[in-house]
Amino acid sequence: MLHNAALDKPAQPMLMIGRPELALIGVTVLWGGTFLIVHHAVQATGPFFFVGLRFGTAALLALPFALPVLRGLTAREMLAGLMIGLGIFIGYSLQTWGLQTISSSTSAFITAAYVPLVPILQWIVLRRRPRLASWIGVALAFGGLVLIAAPKEGFALGKGEALTLISTLAIALEIIFISLWAGKVNVARVTLVQLAATSLLAFACMTPAGEAVPPFNWTVVLSACGLGAMTALIQFVMNWAQRSVSPTRATLIYAGEPVWAGVIGRIAGERLPSTALVGGLLVVAAVIVSEIEFKRKKS
């Protein structure tokens, strides 16, 4: 009988990063770069048309992957896709709307505030009580948002900041919904449904919102189609990776998104006030702290 020496050693804490985690890290870099693209594109189009075109493109790109298994679509998968799509629609529409009036860096830092919300929404939806670290994260995120709004006269969120802040709730719900059905549905089918649902909802809201189809603009078309390809990839990877990566671990990885957006925005010439930068760092700290697990040392 062979003896395994490793069994004699006490277990050491290890940072386990597998292929799902690496895939989510790559997604985060792509995600961070989307803010600047959207910021420039929505100067020439309304938010609903842009979101509809972006996710419509993503749905068309996802169709070849889902088509071979589409006949097996179940009621559960349809419900999962529609619920996730609703969260994506509300979150991205409000975020895109906000990017018409605020910088990509500001939008990214405010959007990151959805991370501390995830454990709280898990409590409401999945009945998982938040830990102390989650509440600390919420407090830090609130302080960061105050500083991000501070460059204005007192604490007064402008329209863009307010819309983006509201979008964080929908984005947090999207993460919860993905985790709720992860491992129970076919990734390709659900991804197609959620992308198509997001696009259709966005186009349907154009008329009630008084938004017209804009004149043809290459910047809008190329931005929307390019982001559509990125979105399809991002949603496939999120649905695949979160089958084995917990919601809290996934959101910790997503904490790098505003940092990447800030770096890309600065390269493009955006300059945030020092108070806003400190606020952004507090939001990132909130993301990290909310994922810390305090354990009592065993005697």
N, C-alpha and C positions, 0 to 999 in steps of 0.2 A: 504493500500500500504506500503510495507516494505521500510525503508530508509537505504541506503547503506552509512555508515559513511566513507568508503574509498574514496567515490567520493568527500568528502569535503576537503581531504588532497591534497596538491600540489604533483604533480608527482615527484618522486625521481629517480635519475639515478640508474639503476640496471644492474648487470652483469648477463645476462640471459644465462644459460648453460643448454641446454636440451639434450635429448638422441643423436641427431645427432652430437652435439659438443663433448659429452663424447666419442662417437664412434670414431671421428676423433682424439681425444687425444690418445686413445688406439692405433690407427693406427700409430700415430707418434712415439710412443715408439717402436713398431715393426719395423718401417721404420728405426729408428736410429740404430737398431741392425743389419741391413742387411749389412752395409758397411764393417764391420770387417769380416763377413762370405765371402763376395765376394772377399775381398782383399786376403785372404788366398787361396781361390779356384782358382783364375785366375793365380796363380803361376804355375798351372799344366795344364791349358787349354787356348785356345784363347777366346777373348771376345764374338765373334759372336756365337760360339758353346754353350758357357755357357748361354748367353741370350736366345738362341733358346730353349735349354733344360729347362731353368727356366720357360719361359712363355708357352712352350708346356705342361709342367706339370700343370701349372696353368689353362690352357685351358681345359685339361682333367678333372681336379677337378671341373671346373665350368660347364662342359657339363651336368651332371645330373640335375642341377638347371634350365638350359636353355632349355633342351630337351622337357619338356612338353609344352612349349610355342613357340618353335622354328618355327613352321609352320606359325606363325603370323609375321615373320620377314619382315619388310618393307624396301623400298629403302632408306628412311631417316635413319633408324636404321643401315643399312649396311654402308651408307656413314659416319654416326657418328662413328661407330666402327672402320672403316678403318682410318679415320682422327685421332682419338684418338690413335689408334694402331701405326700409323706412328710417332706421337709425342713420344710415349713410346719407340718405337724401336730406334729412333735416340738418345733420351736422355739417355736411359739405356745402349745402346751399347757404346757410347762415355764415359759415366761414368765408365763402367766396364773396358774399355780399359785403362782409366786413372788409375784405381786402381791397375794395374800391376806395377806401378812405384811410387805411392805416398801412404801415410798412409791413413787409413780409416777416421781418424779425419780430416785431411786436405781435403780429398774429400768431407766430409759432410759439412764442413764450406763453401767451395767454392760453392757446390751445392745449399746451402741456398740462394745464391745471386739471384736465380730465382725469389724470392718473390717480390723484388722491380720492377722486370721486368713485373709482371702481370698487374699492372695498366697502364703501357705504352702500352702493347700489347692490353689491353682492348680498349685503345684509337684508335689503328690501326684497330682492328678487329670488336669491338662492338661499336665504335664511342662514347666511354665514356671518356671525358677529364680527365687526371690525376689531382689530387689535389696537393697543395704545399707540403704536407707531402710525397707524392710519390717521388717527385724530391729530397727532403732531404734524403729519404731512399736510392735512387740511389747513391747519393754522399757519404753517409756513407758506403755503400756496396763497392764502388770503393776504398775508403780509406782502408777498411778492407782487400780487395784483394791485395792491394799493400803491406800491412804488412805481409800477409800470404806468399807472394813471396819474401819478404825481406831477409830471411835467405840465399838465394842464392846470388851470386855476383851481387849486384845491383838489379834493378827491372827487372827480367828476368824469365818469367813463363817457367817452364820446360814442356816437352811434356805431362806429366800426368796432370799438372795443367791446361794447355791450353785446352786439350780435355775435361776436366771436366767443365771448364768455358763455352765452346761452348755448352755443354750438357744442361746448365741451360736455354738456349733459348727454346730448344725443350720441356723441362719439363714445362716451363711457358706456352707454347702453349697448352700442354696437359690439364692444368688446365682451360684455356680459352675454349677449345673445349668441355670439360666435362660440363662446365657451360652453354655453348651455346645451348646444346641439353638436359640439365637436365630438367626433368618434361615433356618432349615431346616424350620420347622413353621408351621402356621397359628395365629396368636395367639389367635383366638377359641376354637378347638377345644381347644387346650392349656390355656387359662385355665379353661374349664369343667371339664375333667378334673381339674385340680389342686385347684380349689375343692371339687368334689364329693368327691374322694378324702380331702381334709383333714377334711371334715364327717363322712363315714362312718367314718373311723378314730377320730375323737374319740368319736362315739356308741358305737362298738364297744368302746371301752376303759372305758366307764362301769361295766359290770358287774364286770369283773375288778378294777377299782380300788375297788369297793364304793361307788360314787357313785350316789345315787338321783336321780330327776327331782325338782327342787325344787318347792315350792308356787308357784302362779302369782304373779308379781311384775312389776308394770309397769316398774320400773327395769331389771330383767334383760331383759325382752322388748324394750323400746325401745332399750336400750343395744346388745343383740346385733344387732337388725335395723338400727339406724343404723350400727353398725360393719360390718355385712355389706355395706351399700351402699358404704361407704368402702373396704372391702377389695376389692370387685369392681372399683372404679375404680382403686385402687392397683395391683392385679395386672395389669389390662389395660395401664395406663400403663407399668409396669416391663417387661412382655413386649414392648411396642411400642418403647419408648425404647432398651432394651438391644440392639436389633438394630443400632444405629449408635453406641451409647455403650459404651465398654469397661468391663469389670467394675471396674477400678481407678478410672476416672473417675466411674462411677456411685456407688461407695462413698465417694468424696470428697464428692459432693453429699449423700449420706446422713449425712454427719458433722453436718449441722445438726439432725438429728432429736432428739438428747438436749438440745440447747440450747433448742429449741422446747418440749420436754416440761418442762424445768426452769422456763422462763418461765411456762408455763401452770400448772404445779404451784405455783409461788410465788404467783401470782395467786389460786389456790384456797386458799392458807394453809399450804402445806408449807414447812417451814424446815429445810434440811439444815445439819448442823454445818460449820464452816469447813473442817475437814480433808476432809470428804466433797466439798465444793465444789471444793477444790484438786484432789482426786482426779479429779473429773469433768472439770475443765479439762485434766488430763493425758491422760485418755482421748480427749478431743476433739483435743488436740495430736497424740496418737498416730495418729488417723485422718488428719490433715492431713499429718504428716511421712511416713507410710507411702506417700503418693502423690507425694512429691517425687521428681523424677528428676534425679539429679546427672549433668551432662554436662561433659566436658572441653572447655575453651575451645580452639577451633581457632586455630592460629597463621596 
